[in-house]
């Protein structure tokens, strides 16, 4: 009986882990799409709910781009730099 409960518990835990990993984007393209869709929704929300204009948003996005580049968060294929 103990062995059956252990097997059942293991199956429930394994199933829950699988469900967790399937809930988000799986590959690079899906993750990129998810980021882009979230960004689009955020820009639209700010255009509707706030008084800032698109020039302010563009400036903020350019600052974020610079911040990401300066922090080294760009993965431009480091394997290509190795000899």
PyMOL Python script that loads the backbone (N, CA, C, O; Angstrom):
from pymol import cmd

cmd.read_pdbstr("""\
ATOM      1  N   UNK A   1       0.823  -1.197   0.000  1.00  0.00           N
ATOM      2  CA  UNK A   1       0.000   0.000   0.000  1.00  0.00           C
ATOM      3  C   UNK A   1       0.864   1.256   0.000  1.00  0.00           C
ATOM      4  O   UNK A   1       0.569   2.215  -0.714  1.00  0.00           O
ATOM      5  N   UNK A   2       1.933   1.254   0.801  1.00  0.00           N
ATOM      6  CA  UNK A   2       2.812   2.401   0.878  1.00  0.00           C
ATOM      7  C   UNK A   2       3.426   2.692  -0.492  1.00  0.00           C
ATOM      8  O   UNK A   2       3.555   3.853  -0.880  1.00  0.00           O
ATOM      9  N   UNK A   3       3.797   1.668  -1.208  1.00  0.00           N
ATOM     10  CA  UNK A   3       4.403   1.820  -2.518  1.00  0.00           C
ATOM     11  C   UNK A   3       3.429   2.450  -3.512  1.00  0.00           C
ATOM     12  O   UNK A   3       3.844   3.237  -4.363  1.00  0.00           O
ATOM     13  N   UNK A   4       2.146   2.118  -3.418  1.00  0.00           N
ATOM     14  CA  UNK A   4       1.139   2.697  -4.293  1.00  0.00           C
ATOM     15  C   UNK A   4       0.992   4.202  -4.033  1.00  0.00           C
ATOM     16  O   UNK A   4       0.873   4.991  -4.971  1.00  0.00           O
ATOM     17  N   UNK A   5       1.000   4.591  -2.755  1.00  0.00           N
ATOM     18  CA  UNK A   5       0.889   6.017  -2.419  1.00  0.00           C
ATOM     19  C   UNK A   5       2.113   6.794  -2.896  1.00  0.00           C
ATOM     20  O   UNK A   5       1.995   7.925  -3.370  1.00  0.00           O
ATOM     21  N   UNK A   6       3.266   6.190  -2.770  1.00  0.00           N
ATOM     22  CA  UNK A   6       4.488   6.842  -3.243  1.00  0.00           C
ATOM     23  C   UNK A   6       4.434   7.041  -4.746  1.00  0.00           C
ATOM     24  O   UNK A   6       4.799   8.103  -5.251  1.00  0.00           O
ATOM     25  N   UNK A   7       3.982   6.022  -5.461  1.00  0.00           N
ATOM     26  CA  UNK A   7       3.865   6.120  -6.914  1.00  0.00           C
ATOM     27  C   UNK A   7       2.834   7.174  -7.294  1.00  0.00           C
ATOM     28  O   UNK A   7       3.065   7.968  -8.206  1.00  0.00           O
ATOM     29  N   UNK A   8       1.698   7.188  -6.603  1.00  0.00           N
ATOM     30  CA  UNK A   8       0.659   8.168  -6.882  1.00  0.00           C
ATOM     31  C   UNK A   8       1.164   9.586  -6.613  1.00  0.00           C
ATOM     32  O   UNK A   8       0.958  10.487  -7.427  1.00  0.00           O
ATOM     33  N   UNK A   9       1.820   9.778  -5.480  1.00  0.00           N
ATOM     34  CA  UNK A   9       2.357  11.094  -5.142  1.00  0.00           C
ATOM     35  C   UNK A   9       3.393  11.531  -6.175  1.00  0.00           C
ATOM     36  O   UNK A   9       3.397  12.687  -6.598  1.00  0.00           O
ATOM     37  N   UNK A  10       4.259  10.627  -6.576  1.00  0.00           N
ATOM     38  CA  UNK A  10       5.267  10.944  -7.588  1.00  0.00           C
ATOM     39  C   UNK A  10       4.606  11.351  -8.906  1.00  0.00           C
ATOM     40  O   UNK A  10       5.045  12.305  -9.547  1.00  0.00           O
ATOM     41  N   UNK A  11       3.569  10.645  -9.309  1.00  0.00           N
ATOM     42  CA  UNK A  11       2.870  10.972 -10.554  1.00  0.00           C
ATOM     43  C   UNK A  11       2.195  12.339 -10.483  1.00  0.00           C
ATOM     44  O   UNK A  11       2.187  13.078 -11.468  1.00  0.00           O
ATOM     45  N   UNK A  12       1.629  12.680  -9.329  1.00  0.00           N
ATOM     46  CA  UNK A  12       0.979  13.980  -9.161  1.00  0.00           C
ATOM     47  C   UNK A  12       2.021  15.090  -9.235  1.00  0.00           C
ATOM     48  O   UNK A  12       1.812  16.099  -9.909  1.00  0.00           O
ATOM     49  N   UNK A  13       3.140  14.906  -8.544  1.00  0.00           N
ATOM     50  CA  UNK A  13       4.205  15.919  -8.564  1.00  0.00           C
ATOM     51  C   UNK A  13       4.753  16.063  -9.980  1.00  0.00           C
ATOM     52  O   UNK A  13       4.937  17.182 -10.459  1.00  0.00           O
ATOM     53  N   UNK A  14       5.013  14.951 -10.649  1.00  0.00           N
ATOM     54  CA  UNK A  14       5.544  14.990 -12.004  1.00  0.00           C
ATOM     55  C   UNK A  14       4.564  15.683 -12.953  1.00  0.00           C
ATOM     56  O   UNK A  14       4.977  16.469 -13.805  1.00  0.00           O
ATOM     57  N   UNK A  15       3.275  15.394 -12.808  1.00  0.00           N
ATOM     58  CA  UNK A  15       2.263  16.014 -13.649  1.00  0.00           C
ATOM     59  C   UNK A  15       2.208  17.516 -13.385  1.00  0.00           C
ATOM     60  O   UNK A  15       2.090  18.296 -14.330  1.00  0.00           O
ATOM     61  N   UNK A  16       2.289  17.938 -12.133  1.00  0.00           N
ATOM     62  CA  UNK A  16       2.262  19.358 -11.811  1.00  0.00           C
ATOM     63  C   UNK A  16       3.474  20.085 -12.372  1.00  0.00           C
ATOM     64  O   UNK A  16       3.352  21.217 -12.841  1.00  0.00           O
ATOM     65  N   UNK A  17       4.649  19.449 -12.330  1.00  0.00           N
ATOM     66  CA  UNK A  17       5.837  20.072 -12.909  1.00  0.00           C
ATOM     67  C   UNK A  17       5.674  20.234 -14.406  1.00  0.00           C
ATOM     68  O   UNK A  17       6.049  21.265 -14.963  1.00  0.00           O
ATOM     69  N   UNK A  18       5.115  19.218 -15.071  1.00  0.00           N
ATOM     70  CA  UNK A  18       4.891  19.316 -16.510  1.00  0.00           C
ATOM     71  C   UNK A  18       3.913  20.436 -16.829  1.00  0.00           C
ATOM     72  O   UNK A  18       4.114  21.183 -17.786  1.00  0.00           O
ATOM     73  N   UNK A  19       2.854  20.557 -16.032  1.00  0.00           N
ATOM     74  CA  UNK A  19       1.874  21.618 -16.251  1.00  0.00           C
ATOM     75  C   UNK A  19       2.520  22.987 -16.091  1.00  0.00           C
ATOM     76  O   UNK A  19       2.213  23.918 -16.836  1.00  0.00           O
ATOM     77  N   UNK A  20       3.419  23.106 -15.112  1.00  0.00           N
ATOM     78  CA  UNK A  20       4.085  24.382 -14.870  1.00  0.00           C
ATOM     79  C   UNK A  20       4.915  24.792 -16.075  1.00  0.00           C
ATOM     80  O   UNK A  20       4.854  25.946 -16.497  1.00  0.00           O
ATOM     81  N   UNK A  21       5.672  23.893 -16.624  1.00  0.00           N
ATOM     82  CA  UNK A  21       6.555  24.242 -17.725  1.00  0.00           C
ATOM     83  C   UNK A  21       5.791  24.482 -19.027  1.00  0.00           C
ATOM     84  O   UNK A  21       6.288  25.189 -19.904  1.00  0.00           O
ATOM     85  N   UNK A  22       4.615  23.917 -19.168  1.00  0.00           N
ATOM     86  CA  UNK A  22       3.859  24.086 -20.395  1.00  0.00           C
ATOM     87  C   UNK A  22       3.071  25.396 -20.407  1.00  0.00           C
ATOM     88  O   UNK A  22       2.513  25.771 -21.438  1.00  0.00           O
ATOM     89  N   UNK A  23       3.021  26.082 -19.293  1.00  0.00           N
ATOM     90  CA  UNK A  23       2.175  27.261 -19.208  1.00  0.00           C
ATOM     91  C   UNK A  23       2.763  28.474 -19.918  1.00  0.00           C
ATOM     92  O   UNK A  23       2.019  29.392 -20.263  1.00  0.00           O
ATOM     93  N   UNK A  24       4.050  28.506 -20.142  1.00  0.00           N
ATOM     94  CA  UNK A  24       4.682  29.665 -20.771  1.00  0.00           C
ATOM     95  C   UNK A  24       5.222  29.333 -22.146  1.00  0.00           C
ATOM     96  O   UNK A  24       5.176  28.190 -22.600  1.00  0.00           O
ATOM     97  N   UNK A  25       5.734  30.361 -22.794  1.00  0.00           N
ATOM     98  CA  UNK A  25       6.328  30.142 -24.117  1.00  0.00           C
ATOM     99  C   UNK A  25       7.507  29.180 -24.027  1.00  0.00           C
ATOM    100  O   UNK A  25       8.328  29.277 -23.115  1.00  0.00           O
ATOM    101  N   UNK A  26       7.585  28.266 -24.966  1.00  0.00           N
ATOM    102  CA  UNK A  26       8.598  27.226 -24.899  1.00  0.00           C
ATOM    103  C   UNK A  26       9.892  27.582 -25.617  1.00  0.00           C
ATOM    104  O   UNK A  26      10.972  27.347 -25.074  1.00  0.00           O
ATOM    105  N   UNK A  27       9.819  28.124 -26.781  1.00  0.00           N
ATOM    106  CA  UNK A  27      11.049  28.337 -27.529  1.00  0.00           C
ATOM    107  C   UNK A  27      11.337  29.829 -27.705  1.00  0.00           C
ATOM    108  O   UNK A  27      10.547  30.680 -27.296  1.00  0.00           O
ATOM    109  N   UNK A  28      12.464  30.123 -28.311  1.00  0.00           N
ATOM    110  CA  UNK A  28      12.935  31.493 -28.468  1.00  0.00           C
ATOM    111  C   UNK A  28      11.916  32.347 -29.221  1.00  0.00           C
ATOM    112  O   UNK A  28      11.645  33.480 -28.825  1.00  0.00           O
ATOM    113  N   UNK A  29      11.351  31.810 -30.303  1.00  0.00           N
ATOM    114  CA  UNK A  29      10.374  32.568 -31.088  1.00  0.00           C
ATOM    115  C   UNK A  29       9.115  32.879 -30.290  1.00  0.00           C
ATOM    116  O   UNK A  29       8.602  33.996 -30.358  1.00  0.00           O
ATOM    117  N   UNK A  30       8.613  31.910 -29.539  1.00  0.00           N
ATOM    118  CA  UNK A  30       7.421  32.138 -28.722  1.00  0.00           C
ATOM    119  C   UNK A  30       7.697  33.159 -27.630  1.00  0.00           C
ATOM    120  O   UNK A  30       6.841  33.987 -27.319  1.00  0.00           O
ATOM    121  N   UNK A  31       8.893  33.102 -27.045  1.00  0.00           N
ATOM    122  CA  UNK A  31       9.252  34.073 -26.009  1.00  0.00           C
ATOM    123  C   UNK A  31       9.363  35.471 -26.598  1.00  0.00           C
ATOM    124  O   UNK A  31       8.932  36.447 -25.983  1.00  0.00           O
ATOM    125  N   UNK A  32       9.943  35.565 -27.791  1.00  0.00           N
ATOM    126  CA  UNK A  32      10.052  36.861 -28.463  1.00  0.00           C
ATOM    127  C   UNK A  32       8.669  37.414 -28.779  1.00  0.00           C
ATOM    128  O   UNK A  32       8.406  38.597 -28.564  1.00  0.00           O
ATOM    129  N   UNK A  33       7.787  36.560 -29.289  1.00  0.00           N
ATOM    130  CA  UNK A  33       6.414  36.989 -29.576  1.00  0.00           C
ATOM    131  C   UNK A  33       5.707  37.457 -28.308  1.00  0.00           C
ATOM    132  O   UNK A  33       5.028  38.484 -28.316  1.00  0.00           O
ATOM    133  N   UNK A  34       5.864  36.707 -27.222  1.00  0.00           N
ATOM    134  CA  UNK A  34       5.218  37.072 -25.959  1.00  0.00           C
ATOM    135  C   UNK A  34       5.708  38.437 -25.482  1.00  0.00           C
ATOM    136  O   UNK A  34       4.914  39.259 -25.023  1.00  0.00           O
ATOM    137  N   UNK A  35       7.018  38.678 -25.590  1.00  0.00           N
ATOM    138  CA  UNK A  35       7.575  39.974 -25.192  1.00  0.00           C
ATOM    139  C   UNK A  35       6.995  41.084 -26.056  1.00  0.00           C
ATOM    140  O   UNK A  35       6.590  42.129 -25.545  1.00  0.00           O
ATOM    141  N   UNK A  36       6.957  40.859 -27.353  1.00  0.00           N
ATOM    142  CA  UNK A  36       6.462  41.881 -28.278  1.00  0.00           C
ATOM    143  C   UNK A  36       4.981  42.185 -28.028  1.00  0.00           C
ATOM    144  O   UNK A  36       4.575  43.348 -28.033  1.00  0.00           O
ATOM    145  N   UNK A  37       4.178  41.144 -27.811  1.00  0.00           N
ATOM    146  CA  UNK A  37       2.751  41.353 -27.553  1.00  0.00           C
ATOM    147  C   UNK A  37       2.541  42.122 -26.250  1.00  0.00           C
ATOM    148  O   UNK A  37       1.700  43.018 -26.183  1.00  0.00           O
ATOM    149  N   UNK A  38       3.308  41.770 -25.213  1.00  0.00           N
ATOM    150  CA  UNK A  38       3.209  42.498 -23.939  1.00  0.00           C
ATOM    151  C   UNK A  38       3.615  43.954 -24.115  1.00  0.00           C
ATOM    152  O   UNK A  38       2.975  44.855 -23.572  1.00  0.00           O
ATOM    153  N   UNK A  39       4.677  44.181 -24.874  1.00  0.00           N
ATOM    154  CA  UNK A  39       5.128  45.542 -25.125  1.00  0.00           C
ATOM    155  C   UNK A  39       4.070  46.340 -25.885  1.00  0.00           C
ATOM    156  O   UNK A  39       3.799  47.493 -25.551  1.00  0.00           O
ATOM    157  N   UNK A  40       3.475  45.724 -26.907  1.00  0.00           N
ATOM    158  CA  UNK A  40       2.408  46.385 -27.669  1.00  0.00           C
ATOM    159  C   UNK A  40       1.232  46.756 -26.769  1.00  0.00           C
ATOM    160  O   UNK A  40       0.706  47.866 -26.850  1.00  0.00           O
ATOM    161  N   UNK A  41       0.823  45.817 -25.910  1.00  0.00           N
ATOM    162  CA  UNK A  41      -0.299  46.081 -25.005  1.00  0.00           C
ATOM    163  C   UNK A  41       0.027  47.195 -24.021  1.00  0.00           C
ATOM    164  O   UNK A  41      -0.829  48.026 -23.714  1.00  0.00           O
ATOM    165  N   UNK A  42       1.266  47.216 -23.522  1.00  0.00           N
ATOM    166  CA  UNK A  42       1.661  48.249 -22.576  1.00  0.00           C
ATOM    167  C   UNK A  42       1.658  49.624 -23.251  1.00  0.00           C
ATOM    168  O   UNK A  42       1.168  50.594 -22.673  1.00  0.00           O
ATOM    169  N   UNK A  43       2.199  49.713 -24.461  1.00  0.00           N
ATOM    170  CA  UNK A  43       2.217  50.990 -25.178  1.00  0.00           C
ATOM    171  C   UNK A  43       0.793  51.482 -25.420  1.00  0.00           C
ATOM    172  O   UNK A  43       0.499  52.659 -25.212  1.00  0.00           O
ATOM    173  N   UNK A  44      -0.086  50.593 -25.854  1.00  0.00           N
ATOM    174  CA  UNK A  44      -1.480  50.985 -26.086  1.00  0.00           C
ATOM    175  C   UNK A  44      -2.156  51.441 -24.803  1.00  0.00           C
ATOM    176  O   UNK A  44      -2.916  52.410 -24.811  1.00  0.00           O
ATOM    177  N   UNK A  45      -1.885  50.752 -23.705  1.00  0.00           N
ATOM    178  CA  UNK A  45      -2.473  51.131 -22.420  1.00  0.00           C
ATOM    179  C   UNK A  45      -1.994  52.512 -22.006  1.00  0.00           C
ATOM    180  O   UNK A  45      -2.794  53.328 -21.550  1.00  0.00           O
ATOM    181  N   UNK A  46      -0.704  52.790 -22.156  1.00  0.00           N
ATOM    182  CA  UNK A  46      -0.181  54.105 -21.784  1.00  0.00           C
ATOM    183  C   UNK A  46      -0.733  55.195 -22.683  1.00  0.00           C
ATOM    184  O   UNK A  46      -0.974  56.309 -22.218  1.00  0.00           O
ATOM    185  N   UNK A  47      -0.936  54.903 -23.952  1.00  0.00           N
ATOM    186  CA  UNK A  47      -1.528  55.900 -24.850  1.00  0.00           C
ATOM    187  C   UNK A  47      -2.960  56.222 -24.442  1.00  0.00           C
ATOM    188  O   UNK A  47      -3.398  57.364 -24.576  1.00  0.00           O
ATOM    189  N   UNK A  48      -3.688  55.233 -23.949  1.00  0.00           N
ATOM    190  CA  UNK A  48      -5.079  55.422 -23.555  1.00  0.00           C
ATOM    191  C   UNK A  48      -5.220  56.051 -22.163  1.00  0.00           C
ATOM    192  O   UNK A  48      -6.076  56.912 -21.961  1.00  0.00           O
ATOM    193  N   UNK A  49      -4.391  55.629 -21.206  1.00  0.00           N
ATOM    194  CA  UNK A  49      -4.593  55.992 -19.806  1.00  0.00           C
ATOM    195  C   UNK A  49      -3.751  57.164 -19.311  1.00  0.00           C
ATOM    196  O   UNK A  49      -4.049  57.730 -18.259  1.00  0.00           O
ATOM    197  N   UNK A  50      -2.712  57.538 -20.043  1.00  0.00           N
ATOM    198  CA  UNK A  50      -1.793  58.565 -19.560  1.00  0.00           C
ATOM    199  C   UNK A  50      -1.744  59.732 -20.534  1.00  0.00           C
ATOM    200  O   UNK A  50      -2.182  59.631 -21.680  1.00  0.00           O
ATOM    201  N   UNK A  51      -1.203  60.836 -20.052  1.00  0.00           N
ATOM    202  CA  UNK A  51      -1.113  62.046 -20.871  1.00  0.00           C
ATOM    203  C   UNK A  51       0.224  62.193 -21.587  1.00  0.00           C
ATOM    204  O   UNK A  51       0.442  63.196 -22.266  1.00  0.00           O
ATOM    205  N   UNK A  52       1.124  61.222 -21.456  1.00  0.00           N
ATOM    206  CA  UNK A  52       2.407  61.345 -22.144  1.00  0.00           C
ATOM    207  C   UNK A  52       2.206  61.076 -23.629  1.00  0.00           C
ATOM    208  O   UNK A  52       1.343  60.292 -24.022  1.00  0.00           O
ATOM    209  N   UNK A  53       3.023  61.743 -24.451  1.00  0.00           N
ATOM    210  CA  UNK A  53       2.885  61.560 -25.893  1.00  0.00           C
ATOM    211  C   UNK A  53       3.870  60.499 -26.398  1.00  0.00           C
ATOM    212  O   UNK A  53       4.682  59.976 -25.635  1.00  0.00           O
ATOM    213  N   UNK A  54       3.784  60.199 -27.670  1.00  0.00           N
ATOM    214  CA  UNK A  54       4.621  59.132 -28.227  1.00  0.00           C
ATOM    215  C   UNK A  54       6.100  59.497 -28.214  1.00  0.00           C
ATOM    216  O   UNK A  54       6.950  58.611 -28.127  1.00  0.00           O
ATOM    217  N   UNK A  55       6.424  60.792 -28.299  1.00  0.00           N
ATOM    218  CA  UNK A  55       7.832  61.194 -28.245  1.00  0.00           C
ATOM    219  C   UNK A  55       8.443  60.847 -26.898  1.00  0.00           C
ATOM    220  O   UNK A  55       9.597  60.424 -26.832  1.00  0.00           O
ATOM    221  N   UNK A  56       7.686  61.019 -25.827  1.00  0.00           N
ATOM    222  CA  UNK A  56       8.162  60.664 -24.485  1.00  0.00           C
ATOM    223  C   UNK A  56       8.352  59.153 -24.390  1.00  0.00           C
ATOM    224  O   UNK A  56       9.346  58.683 -23.837  1.00  0.00           O
ATOM    225  N   UNK A  57       7.405  58.400 -24.926  1.00  0.00           N
ATOM    226  CA  UNK A  57       7.532  56.939 -24.900  1.00  0.00           C
ATOM    227  C   UNK A  57       8.752  56.476 -25.699  1.00  0.00           C
ATOM    228  O   UNK A  57       9.492  55.596 -25.259  1.00  0.00           O
ATOM    229  N   UNK A  58       8.953  57.070 -26.866  1.00  0.00           N
ATOM    230  CA  UNK A  58      10.107  56.704 -27.699  1.00  0.00           C
ATOM    231  C   UNK A  58      11.406  57.018 -26.958  1.00  0.00           C
ATOM    232  O   UNK A  58      12.342  56.220 -26.979  1.00  0.00           O
ATOM    233  N   UNK A  59      11.462  58.174 -26.306  1.00  0.00           N
ATOM    234  CA  UNK A  59      12.648  58.523 -25.526  1.00  0.00           C
ATOM    235  C   UNK A  59      12.909  57.536 -24.403  1.00  0.00           C
ATOM    236  O   UNK A  59      14.051  57.142 -24.169  1.00  0.00           O
ATOM    237  N   UNK A  60      11.848  57.134 -23.707  1.00  0.00           N
ATOM    238  CA  UNK A  60      11.993  56.165 -22.623  1.00  0.00           C
ATOM    239  C   UNK A  60      12.465  54.818 -23.163  1.00  0.00           C
ATOM    240  O   UNK A  60      13.299  54.157 -22.544  1.00  0.00           O
ATOM    241  N   UNK A  61      11.935  54.415 -24.311  1.00  0.00           N
ATOM    242  CA  UNK A  61      12.365  53.151 -24.920  1.00  0.00           C
ATOM    243  C   UNK A  61      13.823  53.228 -25.369  1.00  0.00           C
ATOM    244  O   UNK A  61      14.562  52.253 -25.232  1.00  0.00           O
ATOM    245  N   UNK A  62      14.245  54.376 -25.904  1.00  0.00           N
ATOM    246  CA  UNK A  62      15.645  54.535 -26.304  1.00  0.00           C
ATOM    247  C   UNK A  62      16.564  54.478 -25.094  1.00  0.00           C
ATOM    248  O   UNK A  62      17.650  53.904 -25.169  1.00  0.00           O
ATOM    249  N   UNK A  63      16.144  55.065 -23.982  1.00  0.00           N
ATOM    250  CA  UNK A  63      16.931  54.976 -22.753  1.00  0.00           C
ATOM    251  C   UNK A  63      17.052  53.524 -22.290  1.00  0.00           C
ATOM    252  O   UNK A  63      18.116  53.095 -21.844  1.00  0.00           O
ATOM    253  N   UNK A  64      15.955  52.773 -22.398  1.00  0.00           N
ATOM    254  CA  UNK A  64      15.975  51.368 -21.991  1.00  0.00           C
ATOM    255  C   UNK A  64      16.890  50.560 -22.911  1.00  0.00           C
ATOM    256  O   UNK A  64      17.613  49.678 -22.448  1.00  0.00           O
ATOM    257  N   UNK A  65      16.859  50.859 -24.207  1.00  0.00           N
ATOM    258  CA  UNK A  65      17.741  50.178 -25.153  1.00  0.00           C
ATOM    259  C   UNK A  65      19.197  50.409 -24.754  1.00  0.00           C
ATOM    260  O   UNK A  65      19.988  49.467 -24.698  1.00  0.00           O
ATOM    261  N   UNK A  66      19.546  51.665 -24.476  1.00  0.00           N
ATOM    262  CA  UNK A  66      20.915  51.986 -24.075  1.00  0.00           C
ATOM    263  C   UNK A  66      21.279  51.264 -22.786  1.00  0.00           C
ATOM    264  O   UNK A  66      22.380  50.728 -22.662  1.00  0.00           O
ATOM    265  N   UNK A  67      20.364  51.249 -21.832  1.00  0.00           N
ATOM    266  CA  UNK A  67      20.607  50.555 -20.564  1.00  0.00           C
ATOM    267  C   UNK A  67      20.870  49.071 -20.794  1.00  0.00           C
ATOM    268  O   UNK A  67      21.792  48.509 -20.203  1.00  0.00           O
ATOM    269  N   UNK A  68      20.077  48.435 -21.639  1.00  0.00           N
ATOM    270  CA  UNK A  68      20.269  47.010 -21.921  1.00  0.00           C
ATOM    271  C   UNK A  68      21.609  46.748 -22.601  1.00  0.00           C
ATOM    272  O   UNK A  68      22.288  45.772 -22.283  1.00  0.00           O
ATOM    273  N   UNK A  69      21.988  47.618 -23.535  1.00  0.00           N
ATOM    274  CA  UNK A  69      23.270  47.465 -24.216  1.00  0.00           C
ATOM    275  C   UNK A  69      24.420  47.662 -23.236  1.00  0.00           C
ATOM    276  O   UNK A  69      25.372  46.882 -23.233  1.00  0.00           O
ATOM    277  N   UNK A  70      24.340  48.696 -22.406  1.00  0.00           N
ATOM    278  CA  UNK A  70      25.405  48.984 -21.439  1.00  0.00           C
ATOM    279  C   UNK A  70      25.544  47.875 -20.401  1.00  0.00           C
ATOM    280  O   UNK A  70      26.650  47.594 -19.939  1.00  0.00           O
ATOM    281  N   UNK A  71      24.440  47.250 -20.036  1.00  0.00           N
ATOM    282  CA  UNK A  71      24.478  46.173 -19.037  1.00  0.00           C
ATOM    283  C   UNK A  71      24.965  44.851 -19.627  1.00  0.00           C
ATOM    284  O   UNK A  71      25.209  43.894 -18.893  1.00  0.00           O
ATOM    285  N   UNK A  72      25.104  44.799 -20.935  1.00  0.00           N
ATOM    286  CA  UNK A  72      25.574  43.566 -21.557  1.00  0.00           C
ATOM    287  C   UNK A  72      24.517  42.498 -21.657  1.00  0.00           C
ATOM    288  O   UNK A  72      24.840  41.312 -21.729  1.00  0.00           O
ATOM    289  N   UNK A  73      23.261  42.891 -21.663  1.00  0.00           N
ATOM    290  CA  UNK A  73      22.177  41.927 -21.738  1.00  0.00           C
ATOM    291  C   UNK A  73      21.891  41.456 -23.156  1.00  0.00           C
ATOM    292  O   UNK A  73      20.965  40.674 -23.370  1.00  0.00           O
ATOM    293  N   UNK A  74      22.666  41.917 -24.121  1.00  0.00           N
ATOM    294  CA  UNK A  74      22.448  41.518 -25.507  1.00  0.00           C
ATOM    295  C   UNK A  74      23.185  40.224 -25.773  1.00  0.00           C
ATOM    296  O   UNK A  74      24.398  40.150 -25.582  1.00  0.00           O
ATOM    297  N   UNK A  75      22.478  39.219 -26.206  1.00  0.00           N
ATOM    298  CA  UNK A  75      23.090  37.955 -26.597  1.00  0.00           C
ATOM    299  C   UNK A  75      23.114  37.918 -28.112  1.00  0.00           C
ATOM    300  O   UNK A  75      22.154  37.494 -28.754  1.00  0.00           O
ATOM    301  N   UNK A  76      24.210  38.363 -28.664  1.00  0.00           N
ATOM    302  CA  UNK A  76      24.321  38.434 -30.116  1.00  0.00           C
ATOM    303  C   UNK A  76      25.139  37.265 -30.649  1.00  0.00           C
ATOM    304  O   UNK A  76      25.846  37.393 -31.648  1.00  0.00           O
ATOM    305  N   UNK A  77      25.038  36.154 -29.990  1.00  0.00           N
ATOM    306  CA  UNK A  77      25.760  34.971 -30.449  1.00  0.00           C
ATOM    307  C   UNK A  77      27.202  34.975 -29.981  1.00  0.00           C
ATOM    308  O   UNK A  77      28.121  35.049 -30.797  1.00  0.00           O
ATOM    309  N   UNK A  78      27.406  34.896 -28.687  1.00  0.00           N
ATOM    310  CA  UNK A  78      28.766  34.882 -28.136  1.00  0.00           C
ATOM    311  C   UNK A  78      29.604  33.754 -28.724  1.00  0.00           C
ATOM    312  O   UNK A  78      30.827  33.858 -28.814  1.00  0.00           O
ATOM    313  N   UNK A  79      28.941  32.684 -29.121  1.00  0.00           N
ATOM    314  CA  UNK A  79      29.694  31.574 -29.700  1.00  0.00           C
ATOM    315  C   UNK A  79      30.387  31.972 -30.999  1.00  0.00           C
ATOM    316  O   UNK A  79      31.372  31.348 -31.394  1.00  0.00           O
ATOM    317  N   UNK A  80      29.881  33.005 -31.663  1.00  0.00           N
ATOM    318  CA  UNK A  80      30.502  33.471 -32.888  1.00  0.00           C
ATOM    319  C   UNK A  80      31.799  34.234 -32.596  1.00  0.00           C
ATOM    320  O   UNK A  80      32.661  34.348 -33.468  1.00  0.00           O
ATOM    321  N   UNK A  81      31.939  34.753 -31.377  1.00  0.00           N
ATOM    322  CA  UNK A  81      33.134  35.513 -31.011  1.00  0.00           C
ATOM    323  C   UNK A  81      34.289  34.601 -30.625  1.00  0.00           C
ATOM    324  O   UNK A  81      35.449  35.012 -30.664  1.00  0.00           O
ATOM    325  N   UNK A  82      33.980  33.380 -30.258  1.00  0.00           N
ATOM    326  CA  UNK A  82      35.031  32.439 -29.852  1.00  0.00           C
ATOM    327  C   UNK A  82      35.756  31.906 -31.080  1.00  0.00           C
ATOM    328  O   UNK A  82      35.160  31.639 -32.124  1.00  0.00           O
ATOM    329  N   UNK A  83      37.056  31.764 -30.912  1.00  0.00           N
ATOM    330  CA  UNK A  83      37.838  31.226 -32.034  1.00  0.00           C
ATOM    331  C   UNK A  83      38.296  29.838 -31.736  1.00  0.00           C
ATOM    332  O   UNK A  83      38.967  29.219 -32.562  1.00  0.00           O
TER     333      UNK A  83
END
""", "prot")
cmd.dss("prot")
cmd.show_as("cartoon", "prot")
cmd.util.cbc("prot")
cmd.orient("prot")
